[in-house]
Amino acid sequence: MFKKLLTAVLAFSMCFACLASCTDEGTDESSNIVSNEQEESMNESKFESNVESDVESDVTDESSKEESFEESVDESSAPDESSKEDDTSKEDDTSKEDDTSKEDETSKEDETSKDDETSKPDDDPEINNKDYWGFDDYNTVNIAGAPAEVTSCPTTIKKVSNTRYSMTSETDMGTVTVTLEERPWGCFNLWTWTLKDKSGKTHTFAPGGTDFEYVHRPTTPKGTVVWSGGNHGNEAFISLDIYNGETGEKIELAVGQSAKANSIHVIEKTKLLWFPDDNNDSIGDYNNKSMSYSENDVYAHMTRKYTFAGPQIKLNVDYKYVKDVKMHRSYTCMMPIDKKYGLWCEMYNEKGNMLKRIETLKVGAADYSGPTNGGNKACRALVYGYSDPRYQFDVRVTTVKDSLHNYVGDFNTAFWDMNTSQNKLYFTRFANGSPQSIKAGDEHHTESIYLLKYVPDAKAPEITQPEKPDYEKFEDVKLQGTVVSLNKSYKLSGLLQAGALHYTALLTDGKAHGALTYDNNWFTFINGPAYQGDKSNTENGIGYAVIDLGAKTDISGVRAHICNGGTAGILAPKNAKVFVSDDGVTFKQVATIKIAEDPSAIYWSGTELSGVSARYVKFQFECNGLFCFINELEVYSK
């Protein structure tokens, strides 16, 4: 009893010690009811090709602890979010303490709190008494210097829609929100992590689009290696249930309803499948929840157990293998992070010693060819950025054996310089060179902890990597006259006759979206081998929209609203051209639309015209990446 009380006091004090603390409000003990896939899937496959280069480098120079991995890749991963840099990154006196002082600091952490910590499920009789929790004997280790867990913080879960849940809590930092979002195959994954601080500013740490939980690479019965889980499909949804983490009371929510408790448990059950990937798009061929599967397609039963408590997420995952399977390098815990909040990553071992501090490029490679920085025998990582280094993510896996295979392997823990705007942390199990044989009946049980901390006196190290290139400034093109294309009908290239996937914005409705989001605020032309026939809206990599003005019209100008992206397979078009026609059959080119240099730019581009009259106006875009994002086309007449 004393041990439990001490832990509660420690956790409570941590909440008020600027470690992403919760405000003391609404501590109800009851749960009162109150009233996107190719681009997200390619990142681990591209990461994997970089890793192969990494491993070869490591073999060549075993004495080097600084791996260099330079394999080229070119498709999707996590989304981009742009904002102005904080003045913090410009201070001359913001160098961080050296590694030695950091090691000394972590070794002096009070280990009494770690010894007395009782927040793990296997130590908590309240959780032991909850039938829904199931397995409760995680083989965890104490990690010296790691912060105490947040075990109680008023958190509100809301069923935003049938495809999204949000978890929100009021902390000393402000309002913290994380989301779970349904993928096309039916599973709910961690998606976004944001903070609205006390001044009203929103910090988007993880904007969605790539995976947190796990990604696996089994060998199929036919001998091929496929992706399974995370944002790669090949995972069948079984159930999702919500509980008050303190009382065990089940929470039932309709769309729009919410419930509040000091911690929230979400229990999600799934099955891992080994469907092939016949079109080589890095999404297993089980990629839609309307598809069927048999038990012969299942190689493991999964139970994910999320605990949401304010600024902390704890994820326990139970694997029960039902088939013999050979497993290649897989990822048991991941953390995508915007570079503004995750430019540096400090790697720590169980003893609290800092093994390495990794710095990535402020603007990474748009083609995902950045170094993966793997090979670190670390079970804990501290991630922070240049925009405001006071916000830090402390991520650790406490199940070193089941999550990291006790570091038996060639890659271990990595921090990938993923693309222009995002980095990603990986904890790894298994190895590619010697896949591990798993027997039917084997079980693995993992525990990962993600904690958002606020460290008021933290300073960013001096940035040593190159800065962003000085791109030519691009001003939005503004035209005079009347938009005669507003709400007019149009015909698209390809058989799909719509935007691809869930990027289906209308192109003549007068709505131009000003930020890169992964939803139907944008329209995309898609250019990839998985999207042919009735899934295609391009022809030989060229997408077009032909607007019917209804009658022959004098045209004084044309413009398009374009998102270069520079992330997640979204790249600026190679070129954009405008054609006109009187009959909709024979077209002549009348303009070329200039493309901005900045790979992340969102902008209006177009040109004035004179002496042009036509009924049909064709906007044509040649894809440069997998996706070409636009969301409005305009034709003007004076």
C-alpha positions as CSV (number, residue, x, y, z in Angstrom):
1,M,0.0,0.0,0.0
2,F,2.8,2.4,0.9
3,K,4.6,1.5,-2.3
4,K,1.5,2.3,-4.4
5,L,0.9,5.6,-2.5
6,L,4.5,6.6,-3.0
7,T,4.2,6.0,-6.8
8,A,1.1,8.0,-7.0
9,V,2.8,10.9,-5.2
10,L,5.8,10.7,-7.5
11,A,3.7,10.6,-10.6
12,F,1.7,13.5,-9.3
13,S,4.8,15.5,-8.5
14,M,6.2,14.8,-12.0
15,C,3.0,16.2,-13.4
16,F,3.8,19.5,-11.7
17,A,7.5,19.4,-12.4
18,C,7.2,20.7,-16.0
19,L,7.2,17.2,-17.4
20,A,4.1,17.7,-19.5
21,S,2.0,17.9,-16.4
22,C,-1.7,17.6,-16.1
23,T,-3.9,20.3,-14.4
24,D,-5.9,19.1,-11.4
25,E,-9.4,19.3,-12.8
26,G,-12.2,16.9,-13.4
27,T,-10.6,13.9,-11.6
28,D,-13.8,11.9,-11.9
29,E,-13.4,8.3,-11.2
30,S,-16.3,7.4,-13.4
31,S,-16.5,7.6,-17.2
32,N,-19.5,9.9,-17.6
33,I,-20.8,10.2,-21.2
34,V,-21.1,13.7,-22.5
35,S,-22.6,14.9,-25.3
36,N,-5.0,7.7,-46.7
37,E,-2.6,4.3,-48.4
38,Q,0.2,4.2,-50.8
39,E,1.9,7.3,-49.5
40,E,1.7,6.1,-45.9
41,S,3.1,2.7,-46.7
42,M,6.2,3.2,-48.7
43,N,8.3,4.7,-45.9
44,E,9.4,1.5,-44.2
45,S,10.2,-0.1,-47.6
46,K,12.3,2.9,-48.6
47,F,13.8,2.9,-45.1
48,E,14.6,-0.8,-45.6
49,S,16.6,-0.1,-48.8
50,N,18.6,2.6,-46.9
51,V,19.2,0.1,-44.1
52,E,20.7,-2.5,-46.4
53,S,23.3,0.1,-47.4
54,D,23.8,0.9,-43.7
55,V,24.5,-2.7,-42.9
56,E,27.0,-3.1,-45.7
57,S,28.8,0.0,-44.4
58,D,28.8,-1.4,-40.9
59,V,30.4,-4.6,-42.1
60,T,33.1,-2.7,-43.9
61,D,34.0,-0.6,-40.8
62,E,33.1,-2.4,-37.6
63,S,34.9,0.1,-35.5
64,S,32.8,3.0,-36.5
65,K,29.8,3.8,-34.4
66,E,28.6,6.5,-36.8
67,E,26.8,4.5,-39.6
68,S,26.4,6.2,-43.0
69,F,23.6,5.0,-45.2
70,E,23.1,6.5,-48.6
71,E,20.7,4.3,-50.6
72,S,18.4,6.3,-52.9
73,V,14.6,6.0,-52.4
74,D,11.8,8.0,-53.9
75,E,8.4,7.4,-52.4
76,S,6.1,8.1,-49.5
77,S,6.2,8.4,-45.8
78,A,4.9,11.0,-43.5
79,P,3.3,14.2,-44.2
80,D,4.9,17.7,-44.2
81,E,3.9,20.6,-42.1
82,S,5.6,24.0,-42.6
83,S,5.8,26.9,-40.2
84,K,8.2,29.7,-39.4
85,E,11.2,28.8,-37.3
86,D,11.3,29.9,-33.7
87,D,13.8,32.5,-32.7
88,T,15.2,29.9,-30.3
89,S,17.1,28.3,-33.1
90,K,18.8,31.6,-33.9
91,E,20.3,32.2,-30.4
92,D,24.0,32.1,-30.3
93,D,24.2,30.9,-26.7
94,T,21.9,27.8,-27.1
95,S,24.5,25.0,-27.2
96,K,23.4,22.0,-25.3
97,E,25.5,20.4,-22.5
98,D,28.2,18.1,-23.8
99,D,27.7,14.4,-23.8
100,T,29.8,13.9,-20.7
101,S,27.6,16.2,-18.6
102,K,24.6,14.6,-20.1
103,E,25.7,11.1,-19.0
104,D,26.6,12.5,-15.5
105,E,23.1,14.0,-15.3
106,T,21.3,10.9,-16.2
107,S,23.3,8.7,-13.9
108,K,22.4,11.0,-11.0
109,E,18.6,10.6,-11.5
110,D,16.9,9.4,-8.4
111,E,16.6,5.6,-8.9
112,T,14.5,5.2,-5.8
113,S,11.5,6.4,-7.9
114,K,12.3,3.8,-10.5
115,D,12.5,1.0,-7.9
116,D,9.3,2.1,-6.3
117,E,7.5,2.7,-9.6
118,T,4.2,0.7,-9.7
119,S,2.6,1.9,-12.9
120,K,3.4,-1.1,-15.0
121,P,0.4,-3.4,-15.5
122,D,2.0,-6.3,-13.8
123,D,2.5,-4.3,-10.6
124,D,-0.9,-2.9,-10.5
125,P,-3.6,-5.0,-8.8
126,E,-6.3,-2.8,-10.2
127,I,-5.3,-3.8,-13.7
128,N,-4.7,-7.4,-12.7
129,N,-8.3,-7.6,-11.7
130,K,-9.5,-6.4,-15.0
131,D,-10.4,-9.3,-17.3
132,Y,-10.1,-7.3,-20.5
133,W,-6.4,-6.7,-19.9
134,G,-5.5,-10.3,-20.3
135,F,-1.7,-11.0,-20.3
136,D,-0.1,-9.2,-17.4
137,D,3.5,-10.5,-17.0
138,Y,5.6,-8.2,-19.1
139,N,9.4,-8.9,-18.9
140,T,10.4,-5.3,-18.3
141,V,13.7,-3.7,-17.3
142,N,14.4,-0.5,-15.3
143,I,16.0,2.1,-17.4
144,A,18.2,4.4,-15.4
145,G,17.4,8.1,-15.8
146,A,14.1,7.5,-17.5
147,P,11.3,9.7,-16.1
148,A,8.5,8.2,-14.0
149,E,5.4,7.2,-15.8
150,V,2.3,9.4,-15.8
151,T,-0.3,7.0,-14.3
152,S,-3.1,9.4,-13.7
153,C,-4.1,12.5,-15.7
154,P,-7.7,13.5,-16.6
155,T,-8.1,12.5,-20.3
156,T,-11.2,12.9,-22.5
157,I,-11.8,10.4,-25.3
158,K,-14.2,11.4,-28.0
159,K,-15.5,9.4,-30.9
160,V,-15.1,12.1,-33.5
161,S,-16.4,9.9,-36.3
162,N,-16.7,6.2,-37.2
163,T,-13.1,6.4,-38.3
164,R,-11.5,8.6,-35.7
165,Y,-11.1,8.9,-31.9
166,S,-9.3,11.8,-30.1
167,M,-7.8,11.8,-26.7
168,T,-7.5,15.2,-25.1
169,S,-6.1,16.4,-21.8
170,E,-5.4,19.8,-20.2
171,T,-1.8,20.0,-18.9
172,D,0.5,22.8,-17.7
173,M,1.7,23.1,-21.3
174,G,-1.8,23.5,-22.7
175,T,-4.1,21.1,-24.5
176,V,-2.6,17.9,-25.6
177,T,-4.4,15.9,-28.3
178,V,-3.6,12.5,-29.9
179,T,-5.8,10.6,-32.4
180,L,-6.5,7.1,-33.5
181,E,-7.5,6.8,-37.1
182,E,-9.0,3.9,-39.1
183,R,-6.9,2.7,-42.0
184,P,-8.6,1.3,-45.2
185,W,-8.2,-2.3,-44.0
186,G,-10.1,-1.5,-40.8
187,C,-7.4,-1.2,-38.1
188,F,-7.1,1.9,-35.9
189,N,-3.6,3.3,-35.7
190,L,-2.0,6.2,-33.7
191,W,-2.1,9.1,-36.1
192,T,-1.6,12.7,-34.9
193,W,-0.1,14.3,-31.8
194,T,-0.6,18.0,-31.2
195,L,-0.4,20.7,-28.5
196,K,-2.3,24.0,-28.2
197,D,-0.1,25.9,-25.8
198,K,-1.3,28.5,-23.3
199,S,-0.8,31.3,-25.8
200,G,-3.1,29.6,-28.3
201,K,-0.3,28.4,-30.7
202,T,-0.7,24.9,-32.1
203,H,2.4,22.7,-32.2
204,T,2.0,19.7,-34.6
205,F,4.5,17.1,-33.4
206,A,3.2,14.2,-35.5
207,P,0.9,15.3,-38.3
208,G,-0.2,11.8,-39.3
209,G,0.5,9.7,-42.4
210,T,3.0,7.1,-41.0
211,D,3.0,4.4,-38.3
212,F,3.8,4.3,-34.6
213,E,2.9,0.8,-33.4
214,Y,4.7,-1.8,-35.4
215,V,5.5,-3.2,-38.9
216,H,6.4,-6.8,-39.6
217,R,8.1,-8.7,-42.5
218,P,7.2,-12.4,-42.5
219,T,8.1,-14.9,-45.1
220,T,4.9,-16.2,-46.8
221,P,4.3,-19.9,-47.5
222,K,5.4,-19.2,-51.1
223,G,8.8,-17.9,-49.9
224,T,8.3,-14.2,-50.5
225,V,8.9,-11.5,-47.8
226,V,5.9,-9.2,-47.4
227,W,4.9,-6.3,-45.2
228,S,2.3,-6.7,-42.5
229,G,0.8,-4.3,-40.0
230,G,1.2,-0.6,-39.5
231,N,0.4,1.3,-42.7
232,H,1.2,-1.7,-44.9
233,G,-2.1,-3.5,-44.7
234,N,-2.1,-7.3,-44.2
235,E,-3.8,-6.8,-40.8
236,A,-7.4,-7.7,-40.1
237,F,-9.4,-5.7,-37.6
238,I,-11.3,-7.8,-35.0
239,S,-12.5,-5.4,-32.3
240,L,-11.9,-2.2,-30.4
241,D,-13.1,-1.6,-26.8
242,I,-12.7,1.4,-24.5
243,Y,-12.4,1.3,-20.7
244,N,-11.9,3.6,-17.7
245,G,-8.2,2.7,-16.9
246,E,-8.8,3.2,-13.2
247,T,-12.2,1.5,-12.6
248,G,-12.3,-0.9,-15.5
249,E,-15.7,0.4,-16.4
250,K,-16.5,-0.2,-20.1
251,I,-17.1,3.0,-22.1
252,E,-19.6,2.9,-25.0
253,L,-19.5,5.9,-27.3
254,A,-21.7,7.0,-30.2
255,V,-20.3,9.4,-32.8
256,G,-19.9,12.9,-31.2
257,Q,-19.9,11.5,-27.6
258,S,-17.0,11.7,-25.2
259,A,-16.0,10.3,-21.8
260,K,-13.5,11.5,-19.2
261,A,-11.3,9.4,-16.8
262,N,-7.9,9.7,-15.2
263,S,-6.6,7.2,-17.7
264,I,-8.1,5.6,-20.8
265,H,-7.6,2.0,-21.9
266,V,-8.2,1.1,-25.6
267,I,-8.0,-2.6,-26.3
268,E,-7.7,-3.4,-30.0
269,K,-7.6,-6.9,-31.4
270,T,-6.3,-7.8,-34.8
271,K,-4.9,-10.6,-36.9
272,L,-1.6,-10.4,-38.8
273,L,-1.9,-11.8,-42.4
274,W,0.7,-12.8,-44.9
275,F,-1.1,-12.0,-48.1
276,P,1.3,-11.5,-51.0
277,D,2.1,-8.0,-52.5
278,D,1.6,-8.9,-56.1
279,N,1.8,-5.3,-57.4
280,N,4.9,-4.5,-55.3
281,D,3.4,-1.3,-53.8
282,S,4.5,-2.3,-50.2
283,I,1.0,-2.7,-49.1
284,G,-0.1,-6.3,-48.6
285,D,-2.8,-7.4,-50.9
286,Y,-5.2,-7.5,-47.9
287,N,-5.7,-3.7,-48.1
288,N,-9.5,-3.1,-47.7
289,K,-11.7,-4.1,-44.8
290,S,-14.4,-5.3,-47.3
291,M,-12.0,-8.2,-48.3
292,S,-12.3,-11.7,-47.0
293,Y,-9.5,-13.9,-45.6
294,S,-9.3,-17.4,-44.2
295,E,-7.4,-18.7,-41.1
296,N,-4.8,-20.0,-43.5
297,D,-3.9,-16.4,-44.2
298,V,-3.3,-15.6,-40.5
299,Y,0.1,-16.1,-38.8
300,A,-0.5,-14.2,-35.6
301,H,-3.2,-12.9,-33.2
302,M,-2.6,-9.5,-31.8
303,T,-3.9,-7.5,-28.8
304,R,-2.9,-3.9,-28.6
305,K,-3.4,-2.3,-25.2
306,Y,-3.2,1.5,-25.3
307,T,-3.1,3.5,-22.1
308,F,-3.7,7.2,-22.6
309,A,-2.9,9.5,-19.6
310,G,-2.4,13.1,-20.5
311,P,1.0,13.7,-22.2
312,Q,1.8,9.9,-22.1
313,I,0.9,7.0,-24.3
314,K,1.8,3.5,-23.1
315,L,1.4,0.7,-25.7
316,N,1.4,-3.0,-24.6
317,V,1.2,-5.5,-27.5
318,D,0.6,-9.2,-27.1
319,Y,1.6,-11.5,-30.0
320,K,0.3,-15.0,-30.3
321,Y,1.7,-16.8,-33.3
322,V,-0.5,-19.4,-34.8
323,K,1.7,-20.5,-37.7
324,D,5.4,-21.3,-38.0
325,V,6.9,-18.3,-39.7
326,K,10.3,-16.8,-40.5
327,M,10.5,-13.1,-39.5
328,H,12.8,-10.6,-41.2
329,R,13.8,-7.2,-39.8
330,S,10.7,-5.8,-38.2
331,Y,9.9,-2.7,-36.1
332,T,8.2,-3.0,-32.7
333,C,8.0,0.7,-31.8
334,M,8.3,3.8,-34.0
335,M,7.9,7.6,-33.5
336,P,7.5,9.9,-36.4
337,I,8.3,13.6,-35.6
338,D,8.3,16.9,-37.4
339,K,11.9,18.1,-37.7
340,K,11.0,21.4,-36.0
341,Y,10.4,19.3,-32.8
342,G,12.7,16.4,-33.6
343,L,16.0,17.4,-35.3
344,W,18.1,15.7,-32.6
345,C,17.9,12.2,-31.0
346,E,19.9,11.2,-28.0
347,M,20.2,7.4,-27.7
348,Y,20.5,5.8,-24.2
349,N,21.1,2.3,-22.8
350,E,19.6,0.7,-19.8
351,K,22.3,2.1,-17.5
352,G,21.3,5.7,-18.5
353,N,24.5,6.3,-20.6
354,M,24.0,8.4,-23.7
355,L,25.4,6.3,-26.6
356,K,25.1,9.0,-29.3
357,R,23.4,12.2,-30.1
358,I,22.2,12.2,-33.7
359,E,21.6,15.4,-35.7
360,T,19.7,15.3,-39.0
361,L,19.4,17.8,-41.8
362,K,17.1,20.7,-41.1
363,V,15.6,20.0,-44.5
364,G,16.2,16.4,-45.5
365,A,16.1,14.7,-48.9
366,A,12.8,14.8,-50.7
367,D,13.5,11.4,-52.2
368,Y,13.8,9.7,-48.8
369,S,17.5,8.8,-49.3
370,G,18.6,10.3,-46.0
371,P,20.8,8.3,-43.6
372,T,19.0,5.9,-41.2
373,N,21.5,6.2,-38.3
374,G,21.0,2.7,-37.1
375,G,23.0,0.2,-35.1
376,N,22.5,1.8,-31.7
377,K,22.0,-0.6,-28.8
378,A,19.5,1.8,-27.1
379,C,16.3,1.1,-25.4
380,R,15.5,4.8,-24.8
381,A,15.6,7.9,-27.0
382,L,15.2,11.6,-26.2
383,V,14.0,13.6,-29.3
384,Y,13.8,17.4,-29.5
385,G,14.1,20.1,-32.1
386,Y,15.1,23.6,-33.0
387,S,11.7,25.4,-33.0
388,D,11.2,25.0,-29.3
389,P,13.6,22.5,-27.6
390,R,11.6,22.7,-24.4
391,Y,9.2,20.2,-25.9
392,Q,10.8,16.8,-25.8
393,F,9.7,13.3,-26.5
394,D,11.0,10.6,-24.2
395,V,10.4,7.3,-25.9
396,R,11.5,3.9,-24.5
397,V,10.8,0.2,-24.8
398,T,10.9,-1.5,-21.4
399,T,10.7,-5.1,-22.9
400,V,14.2,-5.3,-24.2
401,K,14.0,-9.0,-24.9
402,D,10.8,-9.1,-26.8
403,S,11.1,-5.6,-28.4
404,L,14.8,-5.6,-29.3
405,H,15.7,-9.3,-29.1
406,N,18.4,-8.3,-26.6
407,Y,20.1,-6.3,-29.4
408,V,20.8,-9.5,-31.4
409,G,20.7,-8.2,-34.9
410,D,22.3,-5.9,-37.3
411,F,20.3,-2.7,-36.8
412,N,18.7,-2.3,-33.4
413,T,17.6,1.3,-32.8
414,A,17.7,4.0,-35.5
415,F,16.7,7.6,-36.2
416,W,16.0,8.1,-39.9
417,D,16.5,11.5,-41.6
418,M,13.3,10.6,-43.5
419,N,12.4,13.5,-45.8
420,T,12.2,17.3,-46.1
421,S,10.1,17.8,-43.0
422,Q,10.1,14.6,-40.9
423,N,12.3,12.2,-39.0
424,K,11.4,8.8,-37.6
425,L,12.6,6.8,-34.6
426,Y,12.7,2.9,-34.9
427,F,13.2,0.1,-32.4
428,T,14.0,-3.1,-34.3
429,R,13.7,-6.8,-33.8
430,F,15.0,-9.6,-36.1
431,A,17.6,-9.3,-38.8
432,N,17.5,-9.6,-42.6
433,G,20.6,-11.6,-43.0
434,S,19.4,-14.4,-40.7
435,P,15.6,-14.4,-40.3
436,Q,14.4,-15.8,-37.0
437,S,12.1,-18.9,-37.0
438,I,9.0,-18.4,-34.9
439,K,6.9,-21.5,-34.0
440,A,3.2,-21.7,-33.8
441,G,2.3,-21.2,-30.1
442,D,5.2,-18.8,-29.4
443,E,4.3,-15.5,-27.8
444,H,6.0,-12.1,-27.6
445,H,4.9,-9.3,-25.3
446,T,6.1,-5.7,-25.8
447,E,5.8,-2.5,-23.9
448,S,6.6,1.0,-25.3
449,I,6.2,4.4,-23.6
450,Y,5.9,7.7,-25.3
451,L,6.1,10.8,-23.1
452,L,5.8,14.4,-24.1
453,K,7.9,16.5,-21.6
454,Y,8.3,20.2,-21.1
455,V,11.8,21.2,-19.9
456,P,11.7,25.0,-19.2
457,D,15.4,25.7,-19.3
458,A,16.3,23.5,-22.3
459,K,18.4,25.0,-25.1
460,A,18.9,23.6,-28.6
461,P,22.4,22.6,-29.6
462,E,24.1,24.6,-32.3
463,I,23.0,23.3,-35.7
464,T,25.9,21.9,-37.6
465,Q,24.2,20.6,-40.7
466,P,23.5,22.7,-43.8
467,E,20.5,25.0,-43.8
468,K,17.6,25.0,-46.2
469,P,18.5,26.2,-49.7
470,D,17.6,29.7,-50.6
471,Y,14.8,29.1,-53.0
472,E,13.5,31.9,-55.3
473,K,10.6,33.6,-53.7
474,F,7.4,32.8,-55.4
475,E,4.5,35.2,-55.2
476,D,0.9,34.0,-55.8
477,V,-0.3,34.9,-59.2
478,K,-3.3,37.2,-59.0
479,L,-5.6,37.8,-62.0
480,Q,-8.3,40.4,-62.8
481,G,-11.7,39.6,-64.1
482,T,-14.5,37.1,-63.4
483,V,-13.9,33.4,-62.7
484,V,-16.0,31.9,-65.4
485,S,-15.0,28.3,-64.5
486,L,-16.7,28.5,-61.1
487,N,-18.8,25.3,-60.5
488,K,-18.4,24.3,-64.1
489,S,-18.2,20.6,-65.0
490,Y,-15.0,19.0,-66.1
491,K,-13.6,15.7,-67.5
492,L,-10.5,14.0,-66.1
493,S,-7.8,11.8,-67.6
494,G,-8.0,8.1,-66.9
495,L,-10.8,5.8,-66.1
496,L,-11.2,6.8,-62.5
497,Q,-12.7,10.2,-63.3
498,A,-12.0,11.4,-59.7
499,G,-9.1,12.2,-57.5
500,A,-7.2,9.1,-56.4
501,L,-7.6,7.4,-53.0
502,H,-9.3,9.9,-50.6
503,Y,-7.9,13.0,-52.2
504,T,-11.0,14.0,-54.1
505,A,-11.4,17.8,-53.8
506,L,-13.5,19.4,-56.4
507,L,-11.5,21.5,-58.8
508,T,-14.0,24.3,-59.7
509,D,-15.8,24.9,-56.4
510,G,-13.9,28.0,-55.5
511,K,-12.2,26.4,-52.4
512,A,-8.4,26.6,-52.3
513,H,-7.0,24.8,-49.2
514,G,-3.9,26.6,-47.8
515,A,-2.2,23.8,-45.9
516,L,-1.0,20.2,-46.7
517,T,-3.5,17.9,-45.2
518,Y,-4.1,14.2,-45.9
519,D,-7.8,14.4,-46.8
520,N,-10.3,15.5,-49.4
521,N,-9.3,19.1,-49.2
522,W,-6.9,18.1,-51.9
523,F,-7.2,16.4,-55.3
524,T,-4.4,14.2,-56.5
525,F,-3.3,12.8,-59.8
526,I,-1.6,9.5,-59.1
527,N,1.2,7.8,-61.1
528,G,2.2,4.3,-59.9
529,P,2.1,0.7,-61.0
530,A,-0.6,-0.1,-58.4
531,Y,-3.0,2.4,-59.9
532,Q,-3.8,1.3,-63.4
533,G,-7.1,0.7,-65.3
534,D,-10.1,1.9,-63.4
535,K,-7.8,3.0,-60.5
536,S,-6.0,5.4,-62.8
537,N,-6.5,9.1,-63.4
538,T,-3.4,9.7,-65.4
539,E,-2.2,8.6,-68.9
540,N,1.5,7.8,-69.1
541,G,2.1,9.9,-66.0
542,I,0.2,12.9,-67.3
543,G,-3.0,14.0,-65.6
544,Y,-5.4,16.6,-67.0
545,A,-8.8,18.2,-66.4
546,V,-10.9,19.6,-69.2
547,I,-13.3,22.3,-68.0
548,D,-16.4,22.9,-70.1
549,L,-17.3,26.6,-69.9
550,G,-20.6,25.9,-71.6
551,A,-20.1,28.3,-74.5
552,K,-17.3,29.9,-76.3
553,T,-15.8,32.5,-74.0
554,D,-13.1,35.2,-74.1
555,I,-10.4,34.1,-71.8
556,S,-8.1,36.7,-70.1
557,G,-6.2,34.4,-67.7
558,V,-5.8,31.0,-66.1
559,R,-4.3,29.8,-62.8
560,A,-4.0,26.6,-60.7
561,H,-3.6,26.1,-56.9
562,I,-0.7,23.6,-56.5
563,C,1.0,21.9,-53.6
564,N,4.6,20.8,-54.2
565,G,4.5,18.7,-51.1
566,G,8.1,17.5,-50.9
567,T,7.0,14.7,-48.7
568,A,5.1,11.4,-48.7
569,G,5.5,10.9,-52.4
570,I,4.0,14.3,-53.2
571,L,6.3,16.2,-55.5
572,A,6.0,19.3,-57.6
573,P,4.8,18.5,-61.2
574,K,7.5,18.4,-63.8
575,N,5.5,20.8,-65.8
576,A,2.0,22.3,-66.1
577,K,0.4,23.4,-69.4
578,V,-2.9,24.9,-70.5
579,F,-4.7,24.1,-73.8
580,V,-7.9,25.4,-75.3
581,S,-10.4,23.9,-77.8
582,D,-13.7,24.8,-79.4
583,D,-14.9,21.2,-79.8
584,G,-13.3,19.4,-76.9
585,V,-11.4,17.2,-79.3
586,T,-8.7,19.3,-80.9
587,F,-6.6,21.4,-78.5
588,K,-3.8,23.9,-78.9
589,Q,-1.5,25.1,-76.1
590,V,-1.8,28.7,-75.0
591,A,0.2,28.8,-71.7
592,T,2.8,27.2,-69.5
593,I,2.3,27.5,-65.7
594,K,5.5,28.2,-63.7
595,I,6.3,25.7,-60.9
596,A,7.8,27.1,-57.7
597,E,11.3,25.9,-56.7
598,D,10.5,25.3,-53.0
599,P,9.6,21.6,-52.6
600,S,7.2,22.4,-49.9
601,A,5.4,25.4,-51.4
602,I,1.7,25.8,-51.7
603,Y,0.8,28.5,-54.2
604,W,-1.3,29.9,-57.0
605,S,0.5,29.9,-60.4
606,G,-0.8,31.0,-63.8
607,T,-0.7,33.7,-66.4
608,E,-2.7,36.4,-68.2
609,L,-3.9,35.6,-71.8
610,S,-5.0,37.8,-74.6
611,G,-6.7,37.0,-77.9
612,V,-7.8,33.6,-76.6
613,S,-11.4,32.5,-77.0
614,A,-12.7,28.9,-76.4
615,R,-15.3,26.7,-74.8
616,Y,-13.0,24.0,-73.4
617,V,-9.9,24.7,-71.2
618,K,-7.5,21.9,-70.4
619,F,-5.1,22.0,-67.5
620,Q,-2.4,19.4,-67.9
621,F,0.1,18.2,-65.2
622,E,3.0,15.8,-65.7
623,C,3.6,13.9,-62.4
624,N,7.1,13.9,-60.9
625,G,6.4,11.7,-57.9
626,L,3.7,9.3,-57.0
627,F,1.3,12.1,-56.3
628,C,0.6,15.5,-57.9
629,F,-1.6,17.6,-55.5
630,I,-3.9,20.4,-56.8
631,N,-7.2,21.7,-55.4
632,E,-8.5,24.5,-57.6
633,L,-8.4,25.5,-61.3
634,E,-9.6,28.9,-62.4
635,V,-10.4,30.4,-65.8
636,Y,-10.8,34.2,-66.0
637,S,-12.7,36.5,-68.4
638,K,-12.7,40.3,-68.4
